[in-house]
Amino acid sequence: MNLRRICDERSEVPCDIRIVDVTENPREAEELRILATPMLIRESPLPLRRVIGDLSDMEKVFEALELHELRSDGK
């Protein structure tokens, strides 16, 4: 999974990845306010960040989720 690889390579803090199938778990999707797919949500640290739509460019996804700020060396 590209997201797992990016998190492992670029973040010094552990990243928990949870996949929610909106057809199998509509209640959970509603609780998370998943209105469109695909969607990635960074829940912590606050503020919450969401990326909706094209996830093919993982560098842009990484930047949109502001995961670069989680590194202590700023890389």
C-alpha positions in Angstrom: 0.0 0.0 0.0 1.5 3.3 -1.0 0.1 5.2 2.0 1.7 2.7 4.4 5.0 3.0 2.6 4.9 6.8 2.7 4.0 6.9 6.3 6.7 4.5 7.2 9.3 6.4 5.2 8.3 9.9 5.9 6.9 10.1 9.4 8.7 9.5 12.7 5.4 8.9 14.6 3.4 5.7 14.1 0.5 6.0 11.7 -2.6 3.9 12.2 -4.4 3.2 8.9 -8.0 2.1 9.1 -10.0 1.3 6.0 -13.7 1.9 6.1 -15.8 0.2 3.5 -18.8 2.6 3.2 -21.0 -0.1 1.7 -20.3 -2.6 4.5 -20.1 0.0 7.4 -22.4 2.9 6.5 -22.9 3.9 10.1 -19.1 4.2 10.7 -18.8 6.1 7.4 -21.6 8.5 8.6 -19.9 8.9 12.0 -16.6 9.8 10.3 -18.6 12.1 7.9 -17.3 10.3 4.8 -19.3 11.9 2.1 -17.2 11.0 -0.9 -14.6 8.3 -1.7 -11.7 7.9 -1.8 -11.0 9.9 1.3 -8.1 10.1 3.8 -8.5 11.6 7.2 -5.7 12.6 9.6 -7.3 12.7 13.0 -4.3 13.5 15.1 -2.7 15.8 15.8 -5.4 18.3 15.5 -6.6 20.1 13.4 -8.3 17.3 11.5 -7.2 17.1 7.8 -9.1 15.5 5.0 -8.1 14.6 1.4 -10.9 13.7 -1.0 -10.6 12.4 -4.5 -7.5 11.6 -6.5 -4.9 9.9 -4.3 -2.5 8.9 -7.1 0.1 11.5 -6.2 1.2 10.4 -2.7 3.5 13.3 -2.3 0.6 15.7 -2.7 -1.5 13.6 -0.3 1.4 13.7 2.2 1.6 17.5 1.9 -2.2 17.9 2.1 -2.4 15.9 5.3 0.5 17.9 6.6 2.4 14.8 7.6 5.7 16.6 6.9 5.1 18.6 10.1 5.2 15.3 12.1 8.9 14.9 11.4 11.3 16.4 13.9 14.0 17.0 11.3 11.6 18.9 9.0 12.3 16.7 5.9 
